[in-house]
Amino acid sequence: MTKLLQAWLARLTLGVSALLIAWVTLFILYGVGSRYFLGASPIWFDELARYTIIAAAMIGVGAVWVNGGHMRVSFIETKISERARKLVVFYQWLLTLILTGMMAWFSYRYMGGVGFFTTPGLQISRSVPVAVMPIGFSLLFLMVLLNGPKPLPQPTVEDDE
């Protein structure tokens, strides 16, 4: 059941991230087109594109972690004994779980602290774009928790032939 939930959550978050990246593409095309054809672009479009890119990365990070697609040094896991490998995997899982939980909490607290300030272009509370940080870290925490202390998929190197 947890594997099914994890797979569903990974697909959902990657889909949302892909949708956000598509929106960024439209924002940037509009900004470039309006600069070219109209001579100016609204300043808030650049800000909106920046916040949307950050949101796409934060929302999709959990699915990338579960699939083993993030950058990490994993060759040590393949060079040690089975018992040592289990200890390393458990340590990595526990450390990731603790750090993502802490970051979810700290970013939630930070979000509340910046609510009095507004963004320069959109003129909205800074809490709105910052809200994606506790959401992203909480999703990553949930994905790590659902994965449990088991090895992540190993990256493969493909030949260029």
C-alpha positions as CSV (number, residue, x, y, z in Angstrom):
1,M,0.0,0.0,0.0
2,T,2.8,2.4,0.9
3,K,4.6,1.7,-2.4
4,L,1.4,2.4,-4.3
5,L,0.9,5.7,-2.4
6,Q,4.5,6.6,-3.0
7,A,4.3,6.0,-6.7
8,W,1.0,7.9,-7.0
9,L,2.5,10.8,-5.0
10,A,5.6,10.8,-7.2
11,R,3.6,10.9,-10.4
12,L,1.4,13.7,-9.0
13,T,4.3,15.9,-7.9
14,L,6.2,15.4,-11.1
15,G,3.1,16.2,-13.1
16,V,2.6,19.4,-11.1
17,S,6.3,20.3,-11.6
18,A,6.0,19.7,-15.4
19,L,2.9,21.9,-15.5
20,L,4.7,24.7,-13.6
21,I,7.7,24.4,-16.0
22,A,5.3,24.8,-19.0
23,W,3.8,27.9,-17.3
24,V,7.3,29.3,-16.9
25,T,7.9,28.7,-20.6
26,L,4.8,30.7,-21.4
27,F,5.7,33.5,-19.0
28,I,9.2,33.8,-20.5
29,L,7.9,33.7,-24.1
30,Y,5.3,36.4,-23.3
31,G,8.0,38.6,-21.6
32,V,10.4,38.2,-24.5
33,G,7.6,38.8,-27.1
34,S,6.3,41.9,-25.3
35,R,9.8,43.3,-25.1
36,Y,10.4,42.7,-28.8
37,F,7.0,43.8,-30.1
38,L,5.9,46.3,-27.5
39,G,9.2,47.6,-26.3
40,A,8.6,46.7,-22.6
41,S,7.5,43.8,-20.4
42,P,5.8,44.0,-17.1
43,I,8.3,43.6,-14.3
44,W,6.2,41.2,-12.4
45,F,6.4,38.6,-15.2
46,D,10.1,38.0,-14.4
47,E,9.3,37.7,-10.8
48,L,6.4,35.3,-11.4
49,A,8.7,33.1,-13.7
50,R,11.4,33.0,-11.0
51,Y,8.9,32.0,-8.2
52,T,7.3,29.4,-10.5
53,I,10.7,27.8,-11.3
54,I,11.5,27.5,-7.6
55,A,8.0,26.0,-6.9
56,A,8.5,23.4,-9.7
57,A,11.9,22.4,-8.1
58,M,10.6,22.2,-4.6
59,I,7.4,20.3,-5.5
60,G,9.3,17.7,-7.6
61,V,12.3,17.1,-5.4
62,G,10.6,14.2,-3.5
63,A,9.8,12.3,-6.6
64,V,13.3,12.8,-7.9
65,W,14.7,11.5,-4.6
66,V,12.5,8.4,-4.6
67,N,13.6,7.5,-8.1
68,G,17.3,8.0,-7.2
69,G,17.7,10.8,-9.8
70,H,19.3,13.3,-7.5
71,M,23.1,13.9,-7.4
72,R,24.8,11.7,-4.8
73,V,27.8,9.6,-4.3
74,S,26.6,6.0,-4.2
75,F,29.6,3.9,-5.2
76,I,30.5,3.3,-1.6
77,E,27.3,1.3,-1.1
78,T,28.4,-1.1,-3.8
79,K,31.9,-1.7,-2.4
80,I,31.1,-2.7,1.2
81,S,29.7,-5.7,2.9
82,E,25.9,-6.4,3.0
83,R,25.8,-5.6,6.8
84,A,27.7,-2.3,6.4
85,R,25.5,-1.4,3.4
86,K,22.4,-1.8,5.5
87,L,23.9,0.5,8.1
88,V,24.8,3.1,5.6
89,V,21.4,3.0,4.0
90,F,19.7,3.3,7.3
91,Y,21.9,6.2,8.3
92,Q,21.2,8.0,5.0
93,W,17.5,7.4,5.4
94,L,17.4,8.6,9.0
95,L,19.6,11.6,8.3
96,T,17.4,12.6,5.3
97,L,14.2,12.1,7.3
98,I,15.5,14.3,10.2
99,L,16.9,17.0,7.9
100,T,13.7,17.3,5.7
101,G,11.5,17.3,8.8
102,M,13.6,20.1,10.3
103,M,13.7,22.1,7.0
104,A,9.9,21.7,6.7
105,W,9.5,23.1,10.2
106,F,12.0,25.9,9.8
107,S,10.7,27.0,6.4
108,Y,7.2,27.1,7.8
109,R,8.4,29.3,10.6
110,Y,10.3,31.5,8.1
111,M,7.1,31.8,6.0
112,G,5.3,33.3,8.9
113,G,8.1,35.7,9.6
114,V,8.2,37.3,6.1
115,G,4.4,37.9,5.8
116,F,4.8,41.6,6.6
117,F,6.9,42.2,3.5
118,T,5.7,42.4,-0.1
119,T,7.4,41.3,-3.3
120,P,8.7,44.2,-5.5
121,G,6.9,43.2,-8.7
122,L,3.8,41.3,-7.8
123,Q,3.2,43.4,-4.6
124,I,2.0,40.3,-2.7
125,S,3.0,39.0,0.7
126,R,6.4,37.3,0.6
127,S,4.7,34.4,2.5
128,V,2.9,33.4,-0.8
129,P,6.1,32.5,-2.8
130,V,7.9,31.3,0.3
131,A,5.0,28.9,1.1
132,V,6.4,26.5,-1.5
133,M,9.4,25.7,0.7
134,P,7.5,24.0,3.6
135,I,5.3,22.3,1.1
136,G,8.2,21.0,-0.9
137,F,10.2,19.9,2.2
138,S,7.0,18.3,3.7
139,L,6.4,16.3,0.5
140,L,10.1,15.2,0.5
141,F,9.7,14.2,4.2
142,L,6.6,12.2,3.3
143,M,8.3,10.5,0.4
144,V,11.3,9.6,2.6
145,L,9.1,8.3,5.3
146,L,7.1,6.2,2.8
147,N,10.3,4.8,1.2
148,G,11.6,3.6,4.5
149,P,15.2,2.6,5.1
150,K,15.8,0.8,1.8
151,P,18.4,1.5,-0.9
152,L,17.5,4.0,-3.5
153,P,17.8,3.0,-7.2
154,Q,21.4,3.1,-8.4
155,P,22.1,5.5,-11.3
156,T,23.3,3.8,-14.5
157,V,25.8,5.0,-16.9
158,E,24.9,4.5,-20.5
159,D,27.4,4.1,-23.3
160,D,27.5,6.7,-26.0
161,E,27.9,4.1,-28.7
